[in-house]
Amino acid sequence: MRKLVALLIVSSTFGLAGCVTPRSDLERAVVGAAIGCAAGEVLVNGHCVEGAIVGAGVGVLTN
């Protein structure tokens, strides 16, 4: 049951991230951190903080 809830959260996060058009590095960092947190929670079994750090870094570095 926990995996199903986490999967629903991840899929909704990715869906909402597709609608966001970030205009600044800060906005890209926030979106990247949200996606990274969701991915870290599901893929690495509860490593939301590490995923958020990596996601924020990738969000800032990509354009």
C-alpha positions as CSV (number, residue, x, y, z in Angstrom):
1,M,0.0,0.0,0.0
2,R,2.8,2.4,0.8
3,K,4.4,1.8,-2.6
4,L,1.1,2.6,-4.3
5,V,0.7,5.9,-2.5
6,A,4.3,6.8,-3.2
7,L,3.8,5.9,-6.9
8,L,0.7,8.1,-7.1
9,I,2.7,11.0,-5.5
10,V,5.5,10.6,-8.0
11,S,3.3,10.4,-11.0
12,S,1.3,13.5,-10.0
13,T,4.6,15.4,-9.3
14,F,5.9,14.6,-12.7
15,G,2.6,15.5,-14.3
16,L,2.5,18.9,-12.5
17,A,6.2,19.6,-13.3
18,G,5.3,19.3,-17.0
19,C,2.9,22.2,-16.6
20,V,5.4,24.5,-14.9
21,T,7.5,26.9,-17.0
22,P,10.2,28.1,-14.7
23,R,11.6,31.5,-15.5
24,S,14.4,31.7,-13.0
25,D,17.1,29.5,-11.5
26,L,15.3,29.5,-8.1
27,E,12.0,28.2,-9.7
28,R,14.0,25.5,-11.5
29,A,15.7,24.5,-8.3
30,V,12.3,24.2,-6.5
31,V,10.8,22.1,-9.2
32,G,13.9,19.9,-9.4
33,A,14.0,19.5,-5.6
34,A,10.3,18.4,-5.6
35,I,10.9,15.8,-8.4
36,G,14.1,14.6,-6.8
37,C,12.4,14.2,-3.4
38,A,9.6,12.1,-4.9
39,A,12.1,10.0,-6.9
40,G,14.4,9.5,-3.9
41,E,11.4,8.4,-1.8
42,V,10.3,5.8,-4.3
43,L,13.4,4.6,-6.0
44,V,15.8,4.6,-3.1
45,N,13.3,3.7,-0.3
46,G,13.0,6.9,1.8
47,H,15.9,9.1,0.7
48,C,13.9,12.2,0.0
49,V,16.5,14.7,1.2
50,E,19.3,13.3,-1.0
51,G,17.0,13.2,-4.0
52,A,15.9,16.8,-3.3
53,I,19.5,18.0,-3.2
54,V,20.4,16.2,-6.4
55,G,17.2,17.4,-8.1
56,A,17.8,21.0,-7.1
57,G,21.3,20.9,-8.4
58,V,20.2,19.5,-11.7
59,G,17.4,22.0,-11.9
60,V,19.8,24.9,-11.5
61,L,22.4,23.6,-13.9
62,T,20.0,22.8,-16.7
63,N,18.4,25.4,-18.9
